[in-house]
Amino acid sequence: MKFALDTGVLLASVKRRDEKYFLPAYHLVSKLKKAGHQAIISILVIEELRGGLASSTTMPSEKIFEVEASLQNILEPMIISYDSCVEKTRELLLSFRDLKRRKDIPSADFHHIATAILENADLFVTIDEKHLLASETRERLSGVIRIINPEEAMESV
């Protein structure tokens, strides 16, 4: 199976153990490659990961790059270029602009979803309960991609 991962899943897998999705995200990241599944991320996920670690932790810069390298080594993800998903992102933003506005979904999330769709991912895994895991969002986007949290993803690993 192909699992497209949102930035939050990677962040959750390396941050505080008391966070809601730490354990399922940690186990998902640890087991995907071992179970023969493909992880898919946009290069934008890498940039957001660096920014997220820089702004939400006190780890030194060199440690941030070590964490990033470790995650890439564990997952061996297919990393998709930003430009290859721009057109699909625009299409999604136009098709779901009412949902984007109502749920205040960041445009970057549509880029991640576009990446998942273009790479024929079976699932899009996120921890974003406010925007992407909301029942209305899941339902509206169900025709283009199945959106799940790391606990649900572990059922498919």
C-alpha positions as CSV (number, residue, x, y, z in Angstrom):
1,M,0.0,0.0,0.0
2,K,1.0,3.6,-0.5
3,F,0.6,5.9,2.5
4,A,0.8,9.6,1.9
5,L,2.0,11.3,5.1
6,D,1.2,14.8,6.4
7,T,3.9,16.8,8.2
8,G,2.1,16.4,11.5
9,V,2.5,12.6,11.5
10,L,6.3,13.0,11.2
11,L,6.4,15.6,13.9
12,A,4.2,13.6,16.2
13,S,6.5,10.6,15.8
14,V,9.5,12.4,17.2
15,K,8.1,14.9,19.7
16,R,6.7,14.6,23.2
17,R,5.6,11.1,24.3
18,D,2.6,12.6,26.1
19,E,1.0,14.0,22.9
20,K,-2.2,12.3,21.6
21,Y,-0.8,10.8,18.4
22,F,2.8,10.1,19.5
23,L,2.6,6.4,19.9
24,P,0.5,5.6,16.8
25,A,2.6,8.0,14.7
26,Y,5.9,6.5,16.1
27,H,4.7,2.9,15.4
28,L,3.5,3.8,11.9
29,V,6.7,5.5,10.9
30,S,8.7,2.5,12.4
31,K,6.7,-0.2,10.6
32,L,5.7,1.2,7.2
33,K,8.9,0.3,5.3
34,K,9.4,-3.0,7.3
35,A,5.9,-4.1,6.3
36,G,6.6,-3.4,2.6
37,H,4.5,-0.2,2.3
38,Q,5.5,2.9,0.5
39,A,5.6,6.3,2.3
40,I,4.9,9.3,0.1
41,I,5.6,12.9,1.0
42,S,6.0,16.2,-0.8
43,I,9.2,18.1,-0.5
44,L,7.0,20.7,1.3
45,V,6.6,18.1,4.1
46,I,10.4,18.2,4.6
47,E,10.4,22.0,4.8
48,E,7.4,22.0,7.2
49,L,9.1,19.4,9.4
50,R,12.2,21.5,9.8
51,G,10.1,24.6,10.6
52,G,7.9,22.6,13.0
53,L,10.9,21.2,14.9
54,A,12.6,24.6,15.0
55,S,9.5,26.4,16.3
56,S,8.1,23.8,18.7
57,T,11.2,22.3,20.3
58,T,14.4,23.6,21.7
59,M,16.7,21.2,19.8
60,P,19.7,22.7,18.2
61,S,19.7,23.2,14.4
62,E,22.1,20.3,13.8
63,K,19.9,18.0,15.7
64,I,16.9,19.0,13.5
65,F,18.8,17.8,10.5
66,E,19.8,14.6,12.2
67,V,16.1,13.9,13.1
68,E,15.1,14.6,9.5
69,A,17.8,12.3,8.1
70,S,16.8,9.6,10.6
71,L,13.1,9.8,9.5
72,Q,14.1,9.6,5.9
73,N,16.4,6.6,6.6
74,I,13.6,4.8,8.5
75,L,10.9,5.5,6.0
76,E,12.8,5.7,2.7
77,P,9.9,7.9,1.4
78,M,9.1,8.7,-2.1
79,I,9.7,12.5,-2.1
80,I,7.7,14.4,-4.7
81,S,8.7,17.7,-6.1
82,Y,6.7,20.8,-5.2
83,D,6.2,21.8,-8.9
84,S,4.7,18.5,-10.0
85,C,1.7,19.0,-7.8
86,V,0.9,22.7,-8.3
87,E,-1.7,22.2,-11.0
88,K,-3.6,19.5,-9.0
89,T,-3.4,21.8,-5.9
90,R,-5.0,24.6,-7.9
91,E,-7.7,22.3,-9.1
92,L,-8.5,21.1,-5.5
93,L,-8.5,24.6,-4.2
94,L,-11.1,25.6,-6.7
95,S,-13.2,22.5,-6.3
96,F,-13.2,22.7,-2.5
97,R,-13.0,26.5,-2.0
98,D,-16.1,26.6,0.1
99,L,-14.8,23.8,2.4
100,K,-11.4,25.6,2.5
101,R,-13.0,28.8,3.6
102,R,-15.5,27.3,6.1
103,K,-12.9,25.0,7.8
104,D,-10.0,27.5,7.3
105,I,-7.9,24.8,5.7
106,P,-4.4,26.0,4.8
107,S,-3.4,25.8,1.2
108,A,-0.4,23.7,2.0
109,D,-2.8,20.9,3.1
110,F,-4.3,20.9,-0.4
111,H,-0.8,20.5,-1.8
112,H,-0.2,17.5,0.4
113,I,-3.6,16.0,-0.7
114,A,-2.7,16.7,-4.3
115,T,0.6,14.9,-3.8
116,A,-1.3,11.9,-2.4
117,I,-3.8,11.8,-5.3
118,L,-1.2,12.2,-8.1
119,E,1.0,9.4,-6.6
120,N,-2.1,7.1,-6.3
121,A,-1.8,6.8,-2.5
122,D,-4.3,4.5,-0.9
123,L,-4.5,6.6,2.3
124,F,-3.6,10.1,3.4
125,V,-2.5,10.1,7.1
126,T,-2.7,13.2,9.2
127,I,-3.1,14.3,12.8
128,D,-4.9,17.5,11.8
129,E,-8.1,17.1,13.8
130,K,-9.2,20.8,13.3
131,H,-9.1,20.7,9.5
132,L,-8.5,17.4,7.7
133,L,-9.9,14.9,10.2
134,A,-13.1,16.8,10.7
135,S,-16.0,14.6,9.6
136,E,-17.1,17.2,7.0
137,T,-13.7,17.4,5.4
138,R,-13.3,13.6,5.3
139,E,-16.7,13.2,3.8
140,R,-16.2,15.9,1.1
141,L,-12.8,14.7,0.1
142,S,-13.6,11.0,0.3
143,G,-14.2,10.9,-3.5
144,V,-10.5,11.8,-4.1
145,I,-8.6,10.4,-1.1
146,R,-9.3,8.6,2.1
147,I,-8.1,10.7,5.1
148,I,-7.2,8.9,8.3
149,N,-5.3,9.4,11.5
150,P,-2.3,7.3,12.6
151,E,-4.3,5.0,14.8
152,E,-6.6,4.1,11.8
153,A,-3.5,3.8,9.6
154,M,-2.0,1.2,11.9
155,E,-4.9,-1.1,11.2
156,S,-3.7,-1.2,7.6
157,V,0.0,-1.9,8.3
